Structures are given as C-alpha cells and as structure tokens.
Amino acid sequence: MEMDRFKDKVVIVPGAASGIGEATTRRIVSEGGMVVMADFAKEKTALLAQDLKAEKVFILSTCENRQFTITVNCLSNTLIQLF
C-alpha cells in the first residue's frame, strides 16, 4: 500500500470522531493527508485531534447545524477561505 497517497490533499471527514469516520481520519493522516474533521461530538473530535498530534487535522466546529445543506455550505465556504 502506498504510504503517501494522500500527500498534499485535504479530505473532509464527516462523523470523524468515532467508528468508520475515526478509522478513515486515522488512515488519511497516516498516509500523509490533511483532514478536516466535521462532527457534532466536540470532545471526542478534540481528543482524536490531540491523539493525531493535530498538525494535519483541522476541526470545524463553526458548522454545527443538523440540516445537511446548511452544514455542507458552511464547510465549503470555510474550506475555500482556509485553502
């Protein structure tokens, strides 16, 4: 398996704090990618970012809305500003 296939890439992971989202986040970071973690579980998200040393992890807590369309628009706008 290629260990840098996510190098220079930014990936949005919804539900990043647990389950498949957490596993995906860990894999992407281990393969050189930057992760934008979007999750309603603030504490779990912060703990995961801390565990991953947070150098390639961004937490977007400003987009906490349970309406899918609003959340996606917020994520998109925020990412455009960041990157």
ABEGO torsion letter per residue (X at the ends): XBAAAABGBBBBBBGAABEAAAAAAAAAAAAGBBBBBBBABAAAAAAAAAAAGGAABBBBAAABBABAAAAAAAAAAAAAAAX
